Amino acid sequence: MRGPRRVAAAGPAHRRRREAVRACCGGRRSPGGDRPARPAPPSRFFFRYTGHAPLTVAGPVSGKYYRFPAHGTTVEADARDAPSLGLVPELRRV
């Protein structure tokens, strides 16, 4: 009859190495990570109207209407609508 099975203790070759855990998907990263910190995108966008007749523009993402009643009017826009408003020839981002 055989005795209890014995397993040799794990030597250096079998020891599990501790590796640094990297955060993912919005978790905290340790300082000095692989990439430099990216600056936060602007949260406020302003557009100035350079045309002469009143203009109303619908924001395609927020659904908000932006009204520019006269030349030189400046309006704050939702950040999600800013790329589309920037395509309107009479509007200048300020």
PyMOL commands that set and color helices and strands:
alter all, ss='L'
color gray80, all
select helices_A, chain A and resi 82-85
alter helices_A, ss='H'
color red, helices_A
select strands_A, chain A and resi 45-49+55-58+65-68+74-77+91-93
alter strands_A, ss='S'
color yellow, strands_A
deselect
rebuild
show_as cartoon
